[in-house]
Amino acid sequence: MLNTQWLHTFITLVEIGHFTQTADKLFMTQPGVSQHIKKLEEQAGTPLIKRIGKRFELTPAGQQLYQYGLRRQDDEKQLLGQLLADDPFSGECHLACSGSLAMFLYPHFLSHQKNHQAISIHLESAPNQRILEGIKGGQFDIGIITHAVADQYFNQTKIGQEALCVVVPADYPDAKLDKESLYSLGFINHPDGKHYLQQVHQANYGDSHFDFRKMKITGYINQLNQILLPVSKGLGFTVLPEKAVDHFSYPDKIKTLAVPNTVSQELYLIRKQHRPLPKRYIHIIDTITKLLE
């Protein structure tokens, strides 16, 4: 990499055209200026100037390097200007949350982007562990997870909760709330299915031991917007967050069972500890907080 100080001396020399005056402007000695030019030529591997008495002319390589130096200065000025500006209405926003929350929040983010088109929303639907790894790795700046973490690497704030729904076909008898009747229907599994069902099971059937291996599984799907489709066709039941149920395209084909004890999972906004976020995240976080509180 070219030495920044030597390159700055070279650019100043080209613009002033005189060694002594360049030295005065840079608060250097004339031999010091000459030394910088010599070191830069050694680094470039080719002569940059040709001395003609007290004057000098740029070599073709020197002309190329001068133009490069100007571009580099301009790029640096532009970058510093952007860093100082920290415009709240421009730049990329990288965040992650569960699939159900993504379906709920994304339209609101898009409305904000439509009003401020210099904003670019990058939202990933991901499980808790992927979100934590993504924040540590710098892929996401903020995320929403469903449990607190005992890790001082993160800053986390509780922002709300989301109910888990036991979803059955529309013609399932409301009176059949016992686990034998429900479980005989069969379970439509999904990436978070075991975890969700275990929470509902322990809250409603007084049984701390839950053996998912004995569950009758009638299907598996990892696409959130498709999980309720087999339920709507009478092929089984499943457990999903309320917002995922609310977005199903055929609400008349399913229903939510009113189990005695509703289970809710807490929602936490998470980001790196001690890392200031750009101003463009202020509106994003305000939107999330207002919608989920």
Summary of the structure (lengths in Angstrom):
residues: 293
radius of gyration: 31.2
end to end distance: 51.0
largest distance: 104.0
contacts: 826
relative contact order: 0.14
helix: 47%
strand: 23%
